[in-house]
Amino acid sequence: MDVEFTEADDARWEEYDALARRAYGQPVPDITCLGPHADRRVAVRGGRVVAGGMGMLVPQWFGGRPVPAGDTGRSSRRCGGSRRPSP
């Protein structure tokens, strides 16, 4: 079977989210938090999502000047806050 790479609609992105949860053994916050702001792609084989990823442009500065940069999503940060609760 051939693999097709395509932009992910919401249904395909949810399928990728479920796949990533199984693969990593835990939720992957970047998928749900950053997904709406990123270029989302999935690989589909036999009508099922078999892989996915996202990329996004991020602001970066060097010496007071903007420098083009990109980012790929999958990190351990949480959405909307720090890792530790406030004292």
Secondary structure as GFF3:
##gff-version 3
##sequence-region A 1 87
A	DSSP	beta_strand	4	7	.	.	.	ID=ss1
A	DSSP	alpha_helix	10	24	.	.	.	ID=ss2
A	DSSP	alpha_helix	29	33	.	.	.	ID=ss3
A	DSSP	three_ten_helix	35	37	.	.	.	ID=ss4
A	DSSP	beta_strand	39	45	.	.	.	ID=ss5
A	DSSP	beta_strand	48	57	.	.	.	ID=ss6
A	DSSP	beta_strand	61	62	.	.	.	ID=ss7
A	DSSP	beta_strand	65	66	.	.	.	ID=ss8
A	DSSP	beta_strand	70	72	.	.	.	ID=ss9
###
